[in-house]
Amino acid sequence: MHAIDDIKAFAVKCFSSARGSHDWYHTQRVYNLCMHIGRVEEADLKVLEIAAYLHDAGRSYQDESKGEICHAERGEEMARKLLAEYPISDEQKANVIHCIRTHRFRGNHQPETLEAKVLFDADKLDAIGAVGIGRTFLFAGEVGAKLHNPHIEPEDTKPYSEEDTGYREYKLKLSRIKDRMLTAEGRRMAEERHTFMETFFKRFTEEYEGHK
């Protein structure tokens, strides 16, 4: 394997049967965000390029297991094998693998390198704002969730269930993302997306109850 095109082609195949909320287009957006934030933060763009393309390579395993398998940990295993003969330094390979292992919001590993922090922020930015809202309702539809359920607290519901609504995802995850950003540019971009998202969900609940 001698070109980034080979990495990209491998990643594309990983999404051949992916759900829309975590498809190849999500990876492309994360890649674009990584390149933007990475340039601003002066990160290693080669590491980021590879990590961005591979960060969700293990996603299908998590979806098929209904969350029992961690896609970041599975993706780390896949990347380790894929990069064994790739022409970058051992330090860069280790950094790519670290980026993938630590990019998950609900994961057990913390990003420590600058590149891992950039990937974390880029991935989270795609979960909030206008695109994030679209993705969270798309995911809710994929798992057969209701549009909304104001009669149960989000904390009392389960993921991958009928109650895994877009609003549940907003309350339990999306609303907390801006305070978890790890780079200055990521924080700047998250503020605007967060404000838009707050306005949307306020209006959403008002319309759902017939107040607007």
C-alpha positions in Angstrom: 0.0 0.0 0.0 1.7 3.1 -1.2 -0.8 5.9 -1.6 -3.5 7.7 0.3 -5.9 6.7 -2.4 -5.5 3.1 -1.2 -6.5 4.1 2.3 -9.4 6.0 0.9 -10.5 3.1 -1.2 -10.4 0.8 1.8 -12.4 3.2 3.8 -15.1 3.5 1.1 -15.5 -0.3 1.1 -16.2 -0.2 4.8 -19.3 1.9 4.1 -20.8 -0.3 1.3 -23.8 -1.1 3.5 -23.6 1.7 6.0 -26.6 3.5 7.5 -27.0 7.1 6.3 -26.2 8.7 9.6 -22.7 7.3 9.6 -22.0 6.8 5.9 -19.1 7.8 3.7 -20.4 11.3 3.4 -20.0 11.8 7.2 -16.4 10.6 6.8 -15.8 13.1 4.0 -17.2 16.0 6.1 -15.0 15.0 9.0 -12.0 14.9 6.6 -12.8 18.4 5.4 -13.1 19.7 9.0 -9.9 17.9 10.0 -8.0 19.6 7.2 -9.4 23.1 8.2 -8.8 22.7 11.9 -5.5 21.0 11.4 -4.1 23.8 9.3 -5.3 26.4 11.9 -3.8 24.4 14.8 -0.6 23.4 12.8 -1.2 19.7 13.2 0.4 16.9 11.1 -2.0 16.8 8.1 -0.7 13.4 6.9 -1.7 11.8 10.2 -5.0 13.6 10.1 -5.8 12.6 6.5 -5.3 8.9 7.2 -7.1 9.1 10.6 -10.1 10.9 9.2 -10.6 8.4 6.5 -10.3 5.4 8.9 -11.9 6.8 12.0 -15.3 5.1 11.4 -14.1 2.0 9.5 -15.4 -0.2 12.3 -18.8 1.5 12.5 -20.8 -1.3 10.9 -19.7 -3.7 13.7 -21.1 -1.3 16.3 -24.4 -0.9 14.4 -24.9 -4.6 13.8 -24.2 -5.4 17.5 -26.6 -2.6 18.6 -23.8 -0.8 20.5 -22.2 -3.9 22.1 -19.0 -3.5 20.0 -17.1 -0.2 20.2 -16.5 1.0 16.7 -13.4 3.0 17.8 -11.7 0.0 19.2 -12.6 -2.2 16.2 -11.4 0.6 13.9 -8.1 0.7 15.8 -7.6 -3.0 15.1 -8.4 -2.6 11.5 -6.0 0.4 11.1 -3.2 -1.3 12.8 -3.2 -4.1 10.3 -3.8 -1.8 7.3 -0.9 0.5 8.2 1.7 -2.2 8.9 3.4 -1.7 5.5 2.3 1.9 5.0 5.3 4.3 4.2 5.1 6.7 7.2 7.1 6.7 10.4 6.3 4.4 13.3 5.5 7.5 15.3 3.0 8.6 12.7 1.4 5.2 12.6 1.0 5.1 16.4 -0.5 8.6 16.2 -3.1 7.5 13.6 -4.1 4.5 15.7 -4.3 6.7 18.8 -6.5 9.2 16.9 -8.9 6.4 15.9 -9.0 4.8 19.4 -9.8 8.1 21.1 -12.2 9.9 18.8 -15.5 8.6 20.3 -17.5 10.9 22.5 -18.7 8.0 24.7 -15.4 6.2 24.6 -13.1 5.3 27.4 -9.9 6.8 26.0 -8.8 10.4 26.0 -7.2 12.2 23.0 -3.6 13.2 24.0 -1.9 14.2 20.7 -2.8 17.4 18.9 -3.9 15.3 15.9 -6.2 13.2 18.1 -7.8 16.3 19.5 -8.4 17.7 16.0 -10.1 14.5 14.9 -12.2 14.4 18.0 -13.4 18.0 17.4 -14.0 17.5 13.7 -16.1 14.4 14.4 -18.1 16.1 17.1 -18.7 19.2 14.9 -20.5 17.0 12.4 -22.8 15.9 15.2 -24.1 19.4 16.0 -25.5 22.3 14.1 -27.8 21.9 11.1 -26.0 18.7 9.8 -26.0 17.3 13.3 -29.7 17.8 13.7 -30.3 16.1 10.4 -28.1 13.2 11.3 -29.7 12.6 14.7 -33.2 12.3 13.3 -31.8 10.1 10.5 -30.3 7.8 13.1 -33.5 7.8 15.1 -35.3 6.6 12.0 -32.7 3.9 11.4 -33.3 2.3 14.8 -37.1 2.7 14.6 -37.4 5.4 17.2 -40.4 7.8 17.6 -40.3 11.4 16.5 -40.4 12.5 20.1 -41.7 11.3 23.5 -42.1 14.1 26.1 -43.7 11.7 28.5 -40.4 10.0 29.5 -37.1 11.5 30.7 -34.3 10.9 28.2 -32.1 9.6 31.1 -34.6 6.8 31.6 -34.4 5.5 28.0 -32.1 3.1 26.2 -30.1 3.6 23.0 -31.0 1.7 19.8 -34.6 1.5 21.1 -38.0 3.0 20.2 -37.2 5.8 22.6 -33.9 6.7 21.1 -35.3 9.9 19.6 -33.5 12.9 18.1 -34.4 14.9 21.2 -32.9 12.2 23.4 -29.7 12.4 21.5 -29.7 16.1 21.8 -30.3 16.1 25.6 -27.8 13.4 26.4 -25.0 14.1 24.0 -25.3 16.9 21.5 -26.1 19.6 24.0 -22.8 18.7 25.8 -20.5 18.7 22.9 -19.4 22.3 22.8 -18.0 22.0 26.3 -15.9 19.0 25.3 -14.1 20.5 22.4 -10.3 20.3 22.6 -8.9 22.9 20.2 -9.4 26.6 20.0 -10.7 26.5 16.4 -13.0 23.6 17.3 -14.4 25.6 20.2 -15.0 28.6 18.0 -16.9 26.6 15.4 -18.9 24.7 18.0 -20.3 27.8 19.6 -22.1 28.9 16.5 -23.4 25.4 15.7 -24.5 24.9 19.3 -26.5 28.2 19.3 -28.3 27.1 16.1 -29.1 23.7 17.6 -30.5 25.1 20.8 -32.8 27.4 18.9 -34.0 24.5 16.7 -34.8 22.1 19.6 -36.6 24.9 21.5 -38.8 25.5 18.5 -39.2 21.8 17.9 -40.6 21.1 21.4 -42.9 24.2 21.1 -44.3 23.0 17.8 -44.7 19.4 19.0 -46.9 20.7 21.9 -48.8 22.9 19.6 -47.6 26.2 21.2 -46.3 27.6 17.9 
